[in-house]
Amino acid sequence: MADNSTLVSETGRSLLADSSVLDSKIIETSKENVFRATILDVEEEMPQIETRVALVQEAGKREELLKALEEIKTPYIKTDTIEELGDSDSPEFETIFVVPDFQAPIFSNLCKADCRVIGPPVVLHCAQRGEPLPFSSRPLYCASMLNLVLCFTGFRKKDELVKLVTLVHHMGGIIRRDFSSKVTHLVANSTHGDKFRIAVSLGIPIMKAEWIYKAWEKRNEIDFCAADDDFRNQFKVPPFQDCMLSFLGFSDDEKANMEEMTEMQGGHYLPVGDERCTHLVVEESTVKDLPFEPLKKLYVVKQEWFWGSIQMDARAGESMYLFEKSESPDFKKSVSLLSLSTPNSNRKRRRLKETLAQLTRETDVSPFPPRKRPSAEHSLSIGSLLDISNTPESSTANGETPKSCARPSKNSTPLPLKQSARWQVAKELYQTESNYVDILTTIIQLFQVPLEKEGQLGGPILAQEEIKTIFGSIPDILDVHTKIKEDLEDLMINWTESKSIGDIILKYSKDLLKTYPPFVNFFEMSKEAITRCEKQKPRFHAFLKINQAKPECGRQSLAELLIRPVQRLPSVALLLNDIKKHTAEENPDKITLERAIESLKEVMTHINEDKRKTEAQRQFFDVVYEVDGCPANLLSSHRSLVQRLETVALGDDICDRGEQVTLFLFNDCLEIARKRHKVIGVFKSPHGHTRPPASLKHVVLMPLSQIKKVLDIRETEDCQKAFALVVRPPTELNNKLLSFQMTTEDPRKEDWLKMLCRHVANTICKADAENLIYVVDPDSVEVNTKDMDSTLSRASRAIKKTSKKVTRAFSFSKTPKRALHRALMSHSATEGRSPSSSNQSYIGSRLTSTSSLAGVPSPSLVSLPSIFERRSHTLSRSTTHLI
């Protein structure tokens, strides 16, 4: 059966008519069937009609259909033609025809005869759920669009619309001619019209016609649903479909970004002035007038329309975002709201100016004169606070106001202008605290509350886990500092020199210790989450663009606002030090301030210590996620990651020569991992977070106590940046030589070896870490790096790996070479024989095919005493024997 073929019903009823009436009749009929047994109890007995299924042609040969009908206890017969059923119109039977091909001639004949026709997926769907076969007066092939109500707009070709409507009916969907609240999806061929606007305002998904065609292609998948988000989102109408955009007044970088976003969202961009342009997006803060007279068909809109359309995943209405020429400042804009066309217009203007002047004077008069000390400005310059005046506009943003922020200001009684230096610094502490609370309020109300709001147009912008990662404990920090601000406000209103500022900080020191570490420790993770989501989710990028452009943000990004809690406690400590300097010795607050400063230092010390532990834990989990097969016992509370080193193996013991090997040095062990030859797929968590696949494969986790010597291999023309480890695993009789070549410049080889020896010495409780390092010649340990980067060497290693895979493919045991070698070594050791003789006799008698692998000694397993016999006398005293 050809996919996407035109399926036109040949019955008399019009397919374009609203199907709601017919659907309601079907529901009523179903209800009658449900209550039929009850009616029969009270009324005279009526002849029962038996339902049977006729499996037409190929349907009768499918075993799964026969089994499904038996499960739902429905009798069936097999037939090839309608003529074989002589009693198809018999009142004793209700025959349901199962037709596998809705394009076959027999399907058309059954439709003409007004027979009930269903597809095989319907039978399997009902059997899977234990439900009876549905009653439907229309042919029903599958249940992919069951319970979906669709409305169409923008289709001009009747044949195309008939085809789409037919497919929807075949998949169990319902069609509405007029748009209503019952519509679940709008299928649009145009982004114009009332239906499109209503769907955007109600958040109804707007789909392309391709959605129906692709759903029909999956009609034979029993568990498939066309409304699944992952499938449906592929066919949503993009916000800028049929739009040609131009951008005016933006910087080159921002313009390039917006042009890229335009194409991602289904639109196209043109140079300014092109007559084909449908929308001109203007940066209203830089553009005061248009360089040309726009055409009537051209929408001249603010940039908020652009980002708002991306945020709600649908083209926003242009009327709310039209760009208007700015004829005057905000003052004239306020005047324009009044009617100035009357004869008394001059008097009204004068009265308005007087009113505004009075409001300005009242705003300027404050109990806290706006004078700042140069020292305080200098001390806060590193983490300068966002200057938001404490007004209702800045204190309240879009969304609900937290209870802790709802109290009005009580500073209504002006104080004398001349005050002591202590009062001046205390006033500055209050002002900065007030600004800080406003910043936290802006973060919550302008960013967090809208992101957490239910029923967002286009669905949630971010997952709840992502929101929690970004904002963390900001609400808790806001509650604590709101209380501090209120206490400082009471203190400033009722100011006396004996008032204690230190008591306020001590009162909330435990709350600060509880709320700050969770945020500060994960601040870097919060910034990473913002960056990642902004790149991966265009709607979140648009959300940030819209809100960061609002005056409450002071032209600062969300990440810049979120750094304020990190900077706040150090700045408070500096201000308390200044207050302490201007506090008399006999003032009781002098000692209290010292205790308050110490308490803040304890909080910051705890934060730093907690952050260090958190970073160490993050590094642990990064290693676990990056290394496939990483041992679970690597995770330990007393263990910390010291250094990571990228190397290439120079021997054949733990890895093949030339393989990329990563060494993770911990304080008590060494994790050795090689690069994966085949990377597994990306892991996706239930919350939508994606994690990169494990790029490394675990080789061995080696305690540092197994490292007996560290060999610094001299630099020669044929050997560069090489070193080796003399190790003795507990299961081995002899020492092993593991040799590597460093592939990075940082750290230096000398620093790496000293660091390694220091931790080895700490593990085995030795004070002379330097004595663990021995300098040797490359020839003495048969190590060279000359061929590591050559093309021939890389080709040789590739052939070797391929050969190994082929050998294992034809092996019956699939036992790796190194595992076989270790098994033979342990077998010979238990019987007290020489490993080499045991290997040769055993391999020669039973495994001749592997004699070349196990019988030839590896270059890394050399006679270590003979190496050091050629050493200089300075090293001979401690290296006579290493075994």
N, C-alpha and C positions, 0 to 999 in steps of 0.2 A: 504494500500500500504506500503510495507516494505521500510524503509529508508535505504539509502546507498546501495541499490541494484544495480547490474550492469545493465546499460542501454546501449545496443549495437544497433546501427542503422543497419537496415537490407537493406538499400539502397545500390546501387552500388558504390557510391562515397566513397573515403577513408576519414575517419575522421581525419587522421593524416596529411592530406595535408594542406597547408597554406590556410586559409579561406579568405585571403584578397581579392583575385580575385572575389570570390563569393559575398563577402560583398560589393565590389564596384559595382557589377552588381545590387545588391539589392537597393543600393542608387540611381543608375541611373534609375532603374525602378520606384522608388518612385518619382524622379524628373519628369519622364514622366507623372506619375499620377497627379502631381501638376499642370503641364501645359497642361493637356489634354483639359481642357475647352477652353483655348486660341486657341489651334490647331483646335478644332472643329469649331471655329468662321470663320476660313479662308479656311478650307477644306470642302470637301463634308461630309455630315452627315454620321456617322458610328453608327451601332447598339450598344447601351449601355448595359454593362454587370452589372446586379444587384448582389450586395453582400448580401449573407444571411448566417446566422449562424445555424449550426446544433448542438443542445445540445444532446450529446450522453449519453445514460443510466442515471446514477445518476445526471448528470449535469442538466438535464431537470427538476429535482425536487427541485432545489435550488432557492428559491424566490429571493435572492439577485442578482443572475445572470439574471433572467428575468427582474428585475427592472433596472439593469445596462444597459442591451441591449436597453431597452425602452428609457433610458436617452440619449444614443448616437444614437438613431433613427435607429437601425439596426434590420431588420426583422429576425425572428428565427423560427425554427421548432424543434420538439422533435423527437428523434429516438432511437431505441435500437440496430439496426443493420444497416450495410451499404446497405443491400439488400432492405430495405424499401425505400431508396432514389433511385428510378428508374432513375431519371434525374440528378444524381450526376455529370455526365459528360456532362451535357447540356451546350452549349455555351452561353445560356441566363443567367446562374447563375454562380457566383463564390462562392463556398461553403467553409466555414471555419468551421471545426469541433472542438468543445470544448469537450475535453476528460479529465475527472477528474483523471484518473489513467494512467500514461505513461508506466505502466508495464502490462496492460491488453492486451489480445489477439487482441481486436479490434484496439488498438493503432498500433500494428505491421501490421495489415492488411491495415490500412490507410496509413502508411509509404510506404508499398509496392506499393500501388496505387498512390503514389506521391501526396497525398492530403495535403492541408494546415491544420495543427493541432496546436491548442493552448490550454493552460491550463486555468482554471477558474480565477487564479490571474491576468492573462493578461487582461481579460474582465473587472474585477473590477478596475484594475490599470488605464485603459483607461477611464472608466466612472468617476473615481475620478478626473481626469484631463481634462475631456471633450475632449478627443482626439479620432480619429477613430482607429479602430483595425489595428495593424501594418501588413505590408506585410513581410513575412519571409518564405523562401523556406524550412527552417528547422523547426522541431517541437519546439515550444516555450512555455514552461510551465509558466514562470514568468519573471519578469524584474529585478531580484536581481542583475544581473551583466551587466545591460544595459550600453553601452559605455565603458566597461572595455576591455582592450586589454592585453591578457595574453601570456606569453611565458614559455615553460617548459625546465628544464635542470636536468640531473642526473637520469632520469628514465630509467631503463633497462628492465623492464617487460612491454611488449606491451599491455597486457590485462589491466593492471592498468592505463596506459596512455590513452587507448581508453575510459575507463570508465570515467576518469577525463575530457577528452575533450568533451565527450557526455554531461556530467552534465553542463559544462560551456556553451555549445550551448543551452541547454534547459533553462538556466537562462539568455540568451541574450548576453553572452560574445562573444568576437572575439579572435581567436587563430592566433598567428604568429609563423612560424617555426623558423625564424631568428630574433635575437634581433635587435631592432631599437629604434629610439627616440620616436616612437609612442606607445611603450609598456608601460603600466601603472603598471603591476605587473609581477614579475618573480616567478614562482612556482618551488621551488628547492627541489630535493631529495638528493643533495650533495652540499658541500661548495667549490667544486673545479670546475675548468673550466672557459673558457673565459666569458661566459654569466654571471656567478656569479660575476666575477671581474668588468665587465662593469656596472652591476646593482649597485654594491657598490659605484663605482666612480660617477655614475649619481644620487645616492640617490633614486633609484627605490625600493619600498618595495619588500622584498624577503619573500615569504610566504611558509608555509608548505602545503602539500596536504590536510591536515585536514581542512584547511580553506574552500576548495571547498565542502567537505562533510558536514561541519557544516552549510554552507550557504544553501545547498540543503535541510537540515532538516528544515530550516526556509522558505521554498519556498512558503508556504501558507500565510505568513505575508505580507500584501499588501504594507506597508510602509517600509519594510526592504530593506536595501542596503548593499551589501557585502563589499563595500568600506568605510563604516563608521569607523572612527578611533577606537572607543571603541571596536567594534567587531573585526576589522582587527588586532589590536595590540595583541590580544590574540594568534594569530597564526603566528606571524612573526618568521622567522628563527633566533634563538638567536646567538649572535656573536661567541660563542665557541662551537657550535654544531660540533660533530665528532672530538673534540680536547681533547688531554690528556696533561695537563700542569704540569710542575715542576717549582719550584722557588728556585733561588740560590742567596745568598748574602743579604737576607732581615732579619730584626729582627723577633722574634717569633710573636709579635703582628701583625706586618704588613703582615707577611706570612699567618697568620690565617685569616686576613681580606681578602687577595687576594684569598685564597682558598675558602672562603665563597662566594665571588663575582663570582668565576669561576663556582660554582654549580648553582648560581642564573642565570647566563647567558648561561646555557645549556651545560657546559663542565664538565670535571672531572679532578682531580689532582692526581699526583703520586709522590712518592719520587724521588729525583734526582738520575739519573742513571738507572731508569727502562727503559727497551728496548721498552715498549709499548708507551712511551712518544712521542708526536708529536711536542711539543714546550717546550723549556727551556727558561724561562723568567729570565733575569739576571739583577741585580742591578749594573749598569756599574760603579758607583762611588766607590764601595767597592770591586768588583771582577775584578782582573787584568788578571787572567788566569783561564781556566777551569780545574777542577780536573780530567777530563777524556777526551779521544778523542771522540767527538760526532759522531754518525752515520750520513751517508749522508742524510737519510730521516728526520733527526731531525732539526727543525728550532731553532737556538739559537738567541733570539731576546731581545731587550732592554725592560725595563718595560713600555716605552712610547707606544709600540705596544699594550700591555695589556690594558692600560687605554684609548688609542685612539680607540680601538675596541669597548669598552663599551660606549664611548662618542658618536660615530656615529652609534651605535646600529647595527653594522655589522663587520665581521672579516676583519681587515685591511690587506693590502698586506704586506707580511713579508719582501720583498726585501728592503723596505725603512728603516727597523728597525733592520737589522742584527747586531749582536754584533761582534765587532772586537777587537782583542787583542791590548791593548795599549802598543806599543813598546817604546814610548818616550813621553816626555811632549809636550805641545802645540807648543813649538818652533820647535821640530823635525817634528811635523805634518805639520807645515808650510813649512819646508824644503822639505818634501816629495812631495809637490805639484810641485816642480821644477824638471827638468830633470837633474840628477846628474850622468848620465852614460857616459857622454862625457869626453874626456881627460882634459877639462877645469873645471872639477867638483870642484876641490879644490878652484880655483879662484872664482867660483860662491858661494861656501859656505862662503868664506871670505867676499865677497861683501855683501851677505845677512846678515851676522853677523854685519858688519859695519852699514848697513842700519837700522837694528833693534836697534842697540845701539844708533844711532842718534835719532831715534824716541823715545826711552826711555828717553834720555836726554831732548828732547823737551817737553815730557810729564811732567817730573819732575820739569822743570823750570816754576814757576807760579808767578804771581804778588802777590799771597797771601801765604806767607810761612806757611807750615803746622805745626804751633805751637799752642797748646791749653793751656788755663789756667786751673789749677787743679780745681778752683772753678766752672768754667763752666761745666767741665766734671761731677763734683759731682752733680750740680744742674739739669743736664739733664739725670742723670742715671736712674731715675724712668721711664721716657718715652724716652729712647734712640732712636735716629733717625736711620733709615736704611741708612747705609753708601753706597750710590751709586755715583760713580764718575760722574762728569758732562761731559760725552762723548756722541758722537752720538749714540753709541750702547745702552746706558742707557736712553737717552732722547727720543729715538724713539723705539716703540715696534710694534708688529704686528697690523696693522690697520692704519687708517688715523690719521695724526698728527693734534691735535687741532690748530686753528689759533693762539691761545695765546702762543703756545709752538714752533712755527715754526721759530721764529727769531733766528739767530745765535748769539753766544756770542761775546761781543765786548771787552772783556778783553785781548787785544792783546799787550798792552804796559806794560812792566814790571815796577814795582815801586821799590824804594829803599828798601833794606831788613830791615833796622832799621826804625821803625815807633813808634808813641806814643802808649800808652796803650789804648787810646780811639780808635785809628785806628785798633788795634788788636781785640778789642771786636766787632767793627763794621764789621770787616772782618769775624769774626765768625758768626755774625748775617746773613751776606750774604751767607756764606757757608751752614749754616743750612737751610736757606730759599731755596737755590738751591737744596739741597738734598730733602727737603720737596716737592718741585714742581716735582722732578723726581719721588717720591713715588706716588703722586697723578696721574701723567701721566701713571705710570705703572698700577695702579688700573684701570684706564679707558681703556687704549689701550690693556692691556693683559687680562682683565676680562670683563669689561662692553661692549666694542665694539663687541667682538666675540659673546657674549650672545644675543645682539640685532640684529646681522646680519641676514638678510633674506636668505632663501634658505639653511638652515643648513642641513647637511646630517642626516637623521633620524628624521627631524622635529625640532622645537624649543626645546632647553634644558629646559628653564624656561619660564613661562608666563610673559608678560610684567609687570603685577602688582607685581610679585615677584622680578623682576629686579629693579623696582622702589623702592620697600621696602628695598632692600639690599644696593643700591648705593645712593639713596636719592639725596642730593644736592652736591655731590662730583664734578660734572663738574663746577658748579658755584663757589665753593671754589677754584678750580684750576685756573679759570680765574682771580679771585681776587689776588691770591698769585703769579701768573705769572707776573702780573703788578707790584706787590710789588718787586718781584725779579729783574725785569728790571730796576726799579727806583733805587734800591740799587746798581745794577751793574753800572749804570751811575754815581752814587755818588762815588763809590770806584775808578772808572777809573779817575775821575776828583777830586780826594780827596783834600780837605783842611780842616783844623781844624774848620773852621766856617761853613762847610756844615751841614745842619740840617737833622738829622735822624728822629726826632720826627715829622716833617712835612709829611714825607712819611706815617707814621702810621696814623696820623690824616686825611690824604687825603682819606684813604680807610676804616676809622672806620665805616662809615655808611654801606658800602658794607659788612664788617665783621659782623655787627649786623644783616644784612638781610640774609646772607647765612649760618651762623653757627648754630643758634637755630634749624632749621628744621632737620639738621643732628644729632646734639648732643642729642636732645630730643628723637629721635627715634633710637639711636644707639643700645640700648638693643634689640629692635624689629628687627633691622638689623641682629644682631648676632643670634637671635632665628630663623630668616628666613633661614640663612645659615645652621645652624645645622639641622633644619627640612628638608630642601630640600636635604641636603647631605644624610640624612637617607632614605628619601622616594624616591629619584630619583638617581639611580645608574649612569646615564649619567652625572649628575651634579657633583657627587662625582669623577668620572673619569676626568671630565674637570678640577676640582680643582687640582687633583693629577698631571696632565700634566703641568699645568701652574705654580703651586707652586714649581715645581722642576726646573724651568728655573732660570738662574743666576740673571735675573732682580728682582726676588722676594727675593733674599738673604736668601733662605731657610725659609721664613716666610709664614704663612698661610694668606688667604684673610682677616680673622677676625683680625689678628694681624696687617695687613697693614691698615685696616679701623679704627683702634683706634688712628692713628696718628693725624687726625684732632681734636680729643678730647684732645690730649696732647699739640698741637701746641701753642695755645694762652698763656697758663701758661708759657711755655718755652720762648716765645717772651718777655713776661713781665719781666722775670728774666734777660734776656739779656739787655733789655732797662734800668733796674735798674743798671746793671753793667756799661753800657755806661754813665749813669748819674753820677755815682761815679767818673768816670775818665774825666768828663767834667768840665772845669774851671767855676768859678762862673760868670765871666764876659762874658762867651760865651752865645749868645742868645738862643742856642739850649737847655740850661739848663732848662729854663721855658717850652720850647716846649716839651721836653722829659717828664716833669712832667704831662703836659696835655695829652700826648700820653699814658702814663701809666694809668692815670685816665680813659681815654677813653676805654682802654682794660679792666680795672676792671669793667666798666659799661657794656661792652659787656658780660663779664663772669657772672656778677650778673644777667643780663637779661636772659642769657642762663639758669642759675640755677633756676630762678623764673619761667621761661617758662617751664623748665623741670618738676618742681614740679607740675605745673598746668596740664601738659600733662600726668604725672603719675596718678594724681587724676582722670582725664578723662578716662584713660585706666582702672583704677580700677572700675569706674562706669560701663563702658560697659562690663567688665568681670562679674560683678554682674548681669547685665541685661541678658547677654547670658546664665549665669549659672542657673538663676531662671526662670522657666517657668511661664508665667502669671505675670511677674513683672510689677507693675503699671508704666505707662509712666511718671507720675508726680514725680517719684523718681529722674529723671534727672533734675538737677537744677544747675545754675552757682554758687550759694552760698553754695552748699552742698558738703561735703567731707566725704569720708569713714575713720572712726577712727579705728575700730577693727572688726575682724571677730572671732566668737566663736562657737565651735562645742559643742552641748549639747544633752541631752536626756530629753524628756518631762516626768515630774513626775505626771502631772495631766491629765484630760480628756477634758479640755476646748477647746483650740485651736487645739490640736492634740491628738491622742490616747496615752495613757500612754506607755512609752517605745519606742516611735518613735524617730528617729534621727532628731534633729532640729538644724538648723544653724541660728545664730543671727548675723545680720550685723548692727553694731552700726555706725550711721552717726552723724554728729554734732548736728542734730535737730530731728532725727527720728530713729526708730528701725525697720528694716525689718526682719520679722520672716518667715522662709521657712523650709519646711520639705523635707526629702529625697523622691524622686520619687519611687513609687513601680514598675512602668514600664517605662523604659527609651526609649524615642523616637529615631528614626533613626538619623544617622549623617547628618548634613546639609552640602550641597555642593554648593558653590557659583558658578556663571557663569565663574569665572576665574580659577576654579579648586581648590580653597582653601577649605579645609575641616575644619569644626569646631566641637568640641566634642558636643554630645547631652546635653541638659539641664538636670542636675542631681538633681535639686531641684525644688520643687513646691511652689509657693507663697501661704502664709497663711494670713498674715496681715501686713500692713505697719502702724506702730503706731507712732504718734508724741510723742516726749519725754515729752511733757506737760501732757500727760495722765498718766504718771507714778507718783503715789502719794508717794509711799514708796518703798524702796529697803530692802529686808529682807536677812540678812546674817544668814543662818541656821547653828547652831553649829555642829561641827564635832563629831560624835559618831560612835560606832561600826556599827550601822545599817543605818547610814546616812553619806555619804562622798561627799564632794565637791558639796553641794547643795545650791541653793539660790532661792529666789522668788521675784516677782514683784507684788505690789499692784497697780492695774490700774483701771481706770474708763473711759470706752469709752463713747462718748457723747450720744450714743443710749441706754445705759444701766442705770437702776435706782440704782443698787448696785455696789459696788466694786467687782473686780475679783482678784483672786489670781492665778498667773501663776508661776509654780514652775519648775525648771530645775536642771539637774545634769551636771556639766562640764565633758567632756570626754578627755580633753587634759591637759597637764602639763603647757603649756604656752598659755596665761598668767596665773599668779597665781590668785586665786579667790579674794584675797584681792585687788590686783591691778585692776582687772576687775571691781569690785564693786565701787572702788573709781573713776575710769575713767567714769563709767556710771553715777554716781551721779554728778560728776563735769559738765558733759554735760547737764544733766537734770536741774541742778541749773542755768547754763547759759541760757537755753531755757526759764525758767520761771523767769529769772532775780532775782535770790536769791544768796546771798553771802555765806550762810552757807551750803555748799554742804555736809559736814559730817553729818549734822542733818537728812539727808534723809536716812541714813543707820541705821537699827535696828537689833540687834542680838536676835534671837529667838531660842527656843528649837524645835527639829523636831516634837515632839509629839503635841506641841501646834498648829501646822499648818497641822498635820496629813500627814507628808511627811516622806518617808523612801526610801532608795536606796538598801536595802539588797537583794531584789529579781531581780534587773535589769539585772544582768549578768547570772542568772541561766538558765539552759536548760528548766526547766519547765515553767519559765516565758516567754521565747521566744516562746515556743510551744503554750502557752496560748494566746499570742498576735497574733500569726499566725492564730489560730482558730478563734479568735475574728474578724480579718480582713476578713477571708473567710466567716464567718457567716454574716457579714455586707454586703458583696457582694451578697450572696444568698438572703438575705432579700430584698435588693434593686432590685434584678432580678425579684422577684415575686411581687414587689410593683407597683401599678398603677400610683402613682404620682411621684415615684422616689425622694421624698423630703428627703434630708439628715436630720439626727437626730438633729444636732446643728441648722440648719436653721429652723426646725419646732419648736424647743424650743425657739429660739429668736422671732419667729412670735407670739407664744403664750404669751411670756413675754410682747411684745409691745402691743398686743391686750388687755391684762388685765390692762396695765398701762393707756391706753386711756380711759377706763371706770371707773377708780379710785378704782378698787378692788385689793385685795391682790393677788400677782402673784401666790402664792401657791394654794389658793382657786380657783382662776380662772382656773389654769392648771388642777386641780383635777376634777372640775365639767365638764370642756370641754372635757377632755380626757375620763372621765368616761362615758359621754353620746355619744361621736362620735368616739373616737379613743382608744378603750379599748386595742387594740394590742400594743399601744405605751405607756401605762401607766407606765410600768416599766422603760421606758427611760426618760420621762419628769417629772414624779412625784417624783423620788428619787433625793435628792440634791447631787450635785457633791462634792467630798472631798475638791476640791479647793474653793468651794463657802461656806466657813464656817463663823461663826459669829466672825468677826474680833475684836469687843470690848472684847469678852470673852477670846480671845487669850492673849491680853495684860494685863488682870486683874491678870494673874499669873506671869507677868513679875516682875523684881526687881524694887525698888523704883527709881533707876537712870533713868529708861525709862518711868515711869508712868506719869511724868509731861507733856509729849508731845504726849502720845499715848492713852489718855483716849478714844477718838473716832477717827476713820479714815474715817468714812462715813460723 
